[in-house]
């Protein structure tokens, strides 16, 4: 997730770098029309841009560390390589063609790498960028099922152990956290929740330890926390 945040920050804070990608996050169905998504890559430089697009399996352990492995069979990507003229955009078709009868959602990174043209050197194209988008393939009616199993505090934040026993991933920035300490209740969601979370993505049938910065005055040992998904 840190790499994704870094590329997002580079895009937002330094738009002079090479290109932009949309969307950065997407959900696909295992089959049918919703199994396909178009990506848009915009070359915002004054020189041609060459990109290569590939798919990676995404596995996240309980500490939030990513493991990526190549996957050349679950997606049809057209084109996989493109040369985009200055100021122009390229549409990339991404279609899931893997197992249609998924029992649970699967997460992937669709990676867009900037590469040098045959007559260019690395120095001539500047700092090559790599955008790692998050694509989730989820079966129909799949749902996340969250439970908090433990909350501990350190000097800077709470360490919240969250399990997802459902068959769908959850992005915590799409939830609201209801904190109850005695008679005082606080709901944390939206930008405030995004700022409070150190990580956000929990795959199905897994558990994560999530760093969370609580509102002032709320203590881990005396606060009851409930997490509810936001309605779409």
PyMOL commands that set and color helices and strands:
alter all, ss='L'
color gray80, all
select helices_A, chain A and resi 2-13+33-35+123-125+172-174+190-196
alter helices_A, ss='H'
color red, helices_A
select strands_A, chain A and resi 19-22+25-28+36-43+49-60+66-70+75-78+81-84+89-96+106-115+130-137+146-153+158-164+170-171+175-181+184-188+201-202+206-212+224-229
alter strands_A, ss='S'
color yellow, strands_A
deselect
rebuild
show_as cartoon
